[in-house]
């Protein structure tokens, strides 16, 4: 996302970009940025912090695999960090985008290797992480008639 996506200060250029690309107005962008910088003083959300924060939303659930897929989806440029730009664009897409845009985001999450196709092993991996998060026991997830593979075959 470039340097402008990871700076502590929000440039006018970055604000203009986010005004055009999201539903947020100038004040909302500044407030989101202020909160983001409070939690991530260097302007980048690390994988470790993302995993910790997300686990608070689902206490007691096995969300590690699913959190990993979410992090990869938020980290649009694949640099191992989520910049404010990546954060706000993804937040906007999940909350207010058209269904087609939401589908593109979901496709990106399922297309683990980024080759433009959702292969059976990718679908199985994602479904298994969702079932794990829901607390479905591993022996049920792997069963031939009710595991993730049975739903994508």
Phi and psi restraints in degrees (value plus and minus 20) as a CYANA .aco file:
   2 UNK   PHI      62.5   102.5
   2 UNK   PSI     153.9   193.9
   3 UNK   PHI     -83.4   -43.4
   3 UNK   PSI     -55.5   -15.5
   4 UNK   PHI     -85.5   -45.5
   4 UNK   PSI     -42.8    -2.8
   5 UNK   PHI    -101.2   -61.2
   5 UNK   PSI     -32.2     7.8
   6 UNK   PHI    -140.4  -100.4
   6 UNK   PSI     -15.1    24.9
   7 UNK   PHI     -95.6   -55.6
   7 UNK   PSI     130.7   170.7
   8 UNK   PHI     -88.7   -48.7
   8 UNK   PSI     -60.0   -20.0
   9 UNK   PHI    -111.1   -71.1
   9 UNK   PSI     124.5   164.5
  10 UNK   PHI    -114.5   -74.5
  10 UNK   PSI      95.3   135.3
  11 UNK   PHI     -97.0   -57.0
  11 UNK   PSI     140.5   180.5
  12 UNK   PHI     -82.1   -42.1
  12 UNK   PSI     -57.4   -17.4
  13 UNK   PHI     -81.0   -41.0
  13 UNK   PSI     -63.2   -23.2
  14 UNK   PHI     -86.2   -46.2
  14 UNK   PSI     -61.9   -21.9
  15 UNK   PHI     -80.3   -40.3
  15 UNK   PSI     -66.4   -26.4
  16 UNK   PHI     -80.5   -40.5
  16 UNK   PSI     -61.9   -21.9
  17 UNK   PHI     -80.6   -40.6
  17 UNK   PSI     -67.6   -27.6
  18 UNK   PHI     -89.5   -49.5
  18 UNK   PSI     -51.3   -11.3
  19 UNK   PHI     -83.1   -43.1
  19 UNK   PSI     -58.4   -18.4
  20 UNK   PHI     -96.8   -56.8
  20 UNK   PSI     -52.1   -12.1
  21 UNK   PHI    -116.2   -76.2
  21 UNK   PSI     -31.9     8.1
  22 UNK   PHI    -149.6  -109.6
  22 UNK   PSI     154.9   194.9
  23 UNK   PHI    -105.4   -65.4
  23 UNK   PSI     -26.9    13.1
  24 UNK   PHI     -95.9   -55.9
  24 UNK   PSI     124.1   164.1
  25 UNK   PHI    -109.2   -69.2
  25 UNK   PSI     155.2   195.2
  26 UNK   PHI     -74.8   -34.8
  26 UNK   PSI     -66.4   -26.4
  27 UNK   PHI     -84.0   -44.0
  27 UNK   PSI     -63.2   -23.2
  28 UNK   PHI     -84.1   -44.1
  28 UNK   PSI     -61.0   -21.0
  29 UNK   PHI     -81.0   -41.0
  29 UNK   PSI     -64.8   -24.8
  30 UNK   PHI     -84.4   -44.4
  30 UNK   PSI     -59.3   -19.3
  31 UNK   PHI     -87.4   -47.4
  31 UNK   PSI     -64.1   -24.1
  32 UNK   PHI     -80.4   -40.4
  32 UNK   PSI     -61.3   -21.3
  33 UNK   PHI     -85.0   -45.0
  33 UNK   PSI     -62.9   -22.9
  34 UNK   PHI     -79.1   -39.1
  34 UNK   PSI     -65.5   -25.5
  35 UNK   PHI     -85.6   -45.6
  35 UNK   PSI     -60.1   -20.1
  36 UNK   PHI     -82.2   -42.2
  36 UNK   PSI     -66.0   -26.0
  37 UNK   PHI     -87.7   -47.7
  37 UNK   PSI     -53.0   -13.0
  38 UNK   PHI     -81.2   -41.2
  38 UNK   PSI     -62.1   -22.1
  39 UNK   PHI    -102.8   -62.8
  39 UNK   PSI     -47.5    -7.5
  40 UNK   PHI    -152.1  -112.1
  40 UNK   PSI      58.9    98.9
  41 UNK   PHI     -75.9   -35.9
  41 UNK   PSI     -47.8    -7.8
  42 UNK   PHI    -108.0   -68.0
  42 UNK   PSI     -16.3    23.7
  43 UNK   PHI      62.8   102.8
  43 UNK   PSI      -9.9    30.1
  44 UNK   PHI    -155.0  -115.0
  44 UNK   PSI     111.4   151.4
  45 UNK   PHI    -109.3   -69.3
  45 UNK   PSI      96.7   136.7
  46 UNK   PHI     -97.8   -57.8
  46 UNK   PSI     140.6   180.6
  47 UNK   PHI     -77.9   -37.9
  47 UNK   PSI     -64.6   -24.6
  48 UNK   PHI     -80.2   -40.2
  48 UNK   PSI     -66.3   -26.3
  49 UNK   PHI     -88.0   -48.0
  49 UNK   PSI     -60.5   -20.5
  50 UNK   PHI     -77.9   -37.9
  50 UNK   PSI     -66.3   -26.3
  51 UNK   PHI     -82.5   -42.5
  51 UNK   PSI     -60.9   -20.9
  52 UNK   PHI     -86.1   -46.1
  52 UNK   PSI     -67.3   -27.3
  53 UNK   PHI     -83.6   -43.6
  53 UNK   PSI     -66.7   -26.7
  54 UNK   PHI     -84.4   -44.4
  54 UNK   PSI     -54.0   -14.0
  55 UNK   PHI     -84.2   -44.2
  55 UNK   PSI     -44.3    -4.3
  56 UNK   PHI     -90.0   -50.0
  56 UNK   PSI     -43.1    -3.1
  57 UNK   PHI     -96.8   -56.8
  57 UNK   PSI     -42.2    -2.2
  58 UNK   PHI    -152.9  -112.9
  58 UNK   PSI      44.5    84.5
  59 UNK   PHI     -82.0   -42.0
  59 UNK   PSI     121.1   161.1
  60 UNK   PHI      58.7    98.7
  60 UNK   PSI     -19.0    21.0
  61 UNK   PHI    -124.7   -84.7
  61 UNK   PSI     130.5   170.5
  62 UNK   PHI    -106.3   -66.3
  62 UNK   PSI      69.6   109.6
  63 UNK   PHI    -127.4   -87.4
  63 UNK   PSI     -15.1    24.9
  64 UNK   PHI     -76.7   -36.7
  64 UNK   PSI     -69.4   -29.4
  65 UNK   PHI     -84.3   -44.3
  65 UNK   PSI     -63.1   -23.1
  66 UNK   PHI     -86.2   -46.2
  66 UNK   PSI     -61.0   -21.0
  67 UNK   PHI     -80.2   -40.2
  67 UNK   PSI     -56.7   -16.7
  68 UNK   PHI     -83.5   -43.5
  68 UNK   PSI     -62.4   -22.4
  69 UNK   PHI     -86.1   -46.1
  69 UNK   PSI     -60.4   -20.4
  70 UNK   PHI     -83.2   -43.2
  70 UNK   PSI     -63.8   -23.8
  71 UNK   PHI     -79.2   -39.2
  71 UNK   PSI     -66.2   -26.2
  72 UNK   PHI     -79.7   -39.7
  72 UNK   PSI     -57.2   -17.2
  73 UNK   PHI     -89.9   -49.9
  73 UNK   PSI     -62.5   -22.5
  74 UNK   PHI     -86.7   -46.7
  74 UNK   PSI     -58.2   -18.2
  75 UNK   PHI     -99.3   -59.3
  75 UNK   PSI      54.1    94.1
  76 UNK   PHI     -77.6   -37.6
  76 UNK   PSI     -55.5   -15.5
  77 UNK   PHI    -114.6   -74.6
  77 UNK   PSI     -19.9    20.1
  78 UNK   PHI      48.6    88.6
  78 UNK   PSI       5.4    45.4
  79 UNK   PHI    -109.2   -69.2
  79 UNK   PSI     -16.8    23.2
  80 UNK   PHI      68.2   108.2
  80 UNK   PSI     -15.0    25.0
  81 UNK   PHI    -159.4  -119.4
  81 UNK   PSI     136.4   176.4
  82 UNK   PHI    -127.7   -87.7
  82 UNK   PSI      96.6   136.6
  83 UNK   PHI     -99.8   -59.8
  83 UNK   PSI     148.4   188.4
  84 UNK   PHI     -80.5   -40.5
  84 UNK   PSI     -60.0   -20.0
  85 UNK   PHI     -80.5   -40.5
  85 UNK   PSI     -69.2   -29.2
  86 UNK   PHI     -81.0   -41.0
  86 UNK   PSI     -62.2   -22.2
  87 UNK   PHI     -80.1   -40.1
  87 UNK   PSI     -72.1   -32.1
  88 UNK   PHI     -89.1   -49.1
  88 UNK   PSI     -59.0   -19.0
  89 UNK   PHI     -82.5   -42.5
  89 UNK   PSI     -62.5   -22.5
  90 UNK   PHI     -90.9   -50.9
  90 UNK   PSI     -60.8   -20.8
  91 UNK   PHI     -79.2   -39.2
  91 UNK   PSI     -65.2   -25.2
  92 UNK   PHI     -82.1   -42.1
  92 UNK   PSI     -63.1   -23.1
  93 UNK   PHI     -84.5   -44.5
  93 UNK   PSI     -60.4   -20.4
  94 UNK   PHI     -93.5   -53.5
  94 UNK   PSI     -43.7    -3.7
  95 UNK   PHI    -121.3   -81.3
  95 UNK   PSI     -46.7    -6.7
  96 UNK   PHI    -160.5  -120.5
  96 UNK   PSI     -18.9    21.1
  97 UNK   PHI     -92.1   -52.1
  97 UNK   PSI     143.2   183.2
  98 UNK   PHI     -88.0   -48.0
  98 UNK   PSI     135.7   175.7
  99 UNK   PHI     -72.9   -32.9
  99 UNK   PSI     -56.7   -16.7
 100 UNK   PHI     -83.0   -43.0
 100 UNK   PSI     -59.5   -19.5
 101 UNK   PHI     -88.7   -48.7
 101 UNK   PSI     -58.9   -18.9
 102 UNK   PHI     -84.8   -44.8
 102 UNK   PSI     -56.9   -16.9
 103 UNK   PHI     -85.5   -45.5
 103 UNK   PSI     -58.9   -18.9
 104 UNK   PHI     -81.8   -41.8
 104 UNK   PSI     -61.2   -21.2
 105 UNK   PHI     -85.3   -45.3
 105 UNK   PSI     -64.8   -24.8
 106 UNK   PHI     -82.3   -42.3
 106 UNK   PSI     -61.0   -21.0
 107 UNK   PHI     -79.5   -39.5
 107 UNK   PSI     -63.0   -23.0
 108 UNK   PHI     -80.8   -40.8
 108 UNK   PSI     -58.4   -18.4
 109 UNK   PHI     -88.4   -48.4
 109 UNK   PSI     -59.7   -19.7
 110 UNK   PHI     -95.3   -55.3
 110 UNK   PSI     -51.2   -11.2
 111 UNK   PHI    -102.2   -62.2
 111 UNK   PSI      56.8    96.8
 112 UNK   PHI     -77.4   -37.4
 112 UNK   PSI     -62.6   -22.6
 113 UNK   PHI    -108.3   -68.3
 113 UNK   PSI     -22.0    18.0
 114 UNK   PHI      49.2    89.2
 114 UNK   PSI       3.9    43.9
 115 UNK   PHI    -109.7   -69.7
 115 UNK   PSI     -16.2    23.8
 116 UNK   PHI      69.8   109.8
 116 UNK   PSI     -17.1    22.9
 117 UNK   PHI    -151.7  -111.7
 117 UNK   PSI     126.2   166.2
 118 UNK   PHI    -120.4   -80.4
 118 UNK   PSI      88.3   128.3
 119 UNK   PHI    -109.8   -69.8
 119 UNK   PSI     141.2   181.2
 120 UNK   PHI     -77.9   -37.9
 120 UNK   PSI     -58.5   -18.5
 121 UNK   PHI     -88.8   -48.8
 121 UNK   PSI     -50.6   -10.6
 122 UNK   PHI     -90.9   -50.9
 122 UNK   PSI     -65.0   -25.0
 123 UNK   PHI     -81.3   -41.3
 123 UNK   PSI     -63.6   -23.6
 124 UNK   PHI     -81.6   -41.6
 124 UNK   PSI     -63.3   -23.3
 125 UNK   PHI     -83.6   -43.6
 125 UNK   PSI     -64.9   -24.9
 126 UNK   PHI     -85.4   -45.4
 126 UNK   PSI     -68.3   -28.3
 127 UNK   PHI     -81.0   -41.0
 127 UNK   PSI     -59.4   -19.4
 128 UNK   PHI     -82.5   -42.5
 128 UNK   PSI     -59.8   -19.8
 129 UNK   PHI     -87.3   -47.3
 129 UNK   PSI     -55.1   -15.1
 130 UNK   PHI     -89.0   -49.0
 130 UNK   PSI     -66.2   -26.2
 131 UNK   PHI     -81.4   -41.4
 131 UNK   PSI     -59.9   -19.9
 132 UNK   PHI     -81.5   -41.5
 132 UNK   PSI     -63.5   -23.5
 133 UNK   PHI     -82.7   -42.7
 133 UNK   PSI     -54.3   -14.3
 134 UNK   PHI     -98.9   -58.9
 134 UNK   PSI     -26.7    13.3
 135 UNK   PHI      69.1   109.1
 135 UNK   PSI      -7.6    32.4
 136 UNK   PHI     -90.7   -50.7
 136 UNK   PSI     105.1   145.1
 137 UNK   PHI     -79.5   -39.5
 137 UNK   PSI     129.0   169.0
 138 UNK   PHI     -77.4   -37.4
 138 UNK   PSI     -58.3   -18.3
 139 UNK   PHI     -86.4   -46.4
 139 UNK   PSI     -49.4    -9.4
 140 UNK   PHI     -96.4   -56.4
 140 UNK   PSI     -62.4   -22.4
 141 UNK   PHI     -80.5   -40.5
 141 UNK   PSI     -51.4   -11.4
 142 UNK   PHI    -112.3   -72.3
 142 UNK   PSI     -24.6    15.4
 143 UNK   PHI     -87.8   -47.8
 143 UNK   PSI     120.1   160.1
 144 UNK   PHI     -79.2   -39.2
 144 UNK   PSI     -54.0   -14.0
 145 UNK   PHI    -113.6   -73.6
 145 UNK   PSI     -34.5     5.5
 146 UNK   PHI    -154.6  -114.6
 146 UNK   PSI     -17.7    22.3
 147 UNK   PHI    -100.1   -60.1
 147 UNK   PSI     153.7   193.7
 148 UNK   PHI     -76.9   -36.9
 148 UNK   PSI     -57.2   -17.2
 149 UNK   PHI     -82.3   -42.3
 149 UNK   PSI     -54.4   -14.4
 150 UNK   PHI     -87.0   -47.0
 150 UNK   PSI     -43.3    -3.3
 151 UNK   PHI    -107.3   -67.3
 151 UNK   PSI     -34.6     5.4
 152 UNK   PHI    -132.4   -92.4
 152 UNK   PSI     -23.9    16.1
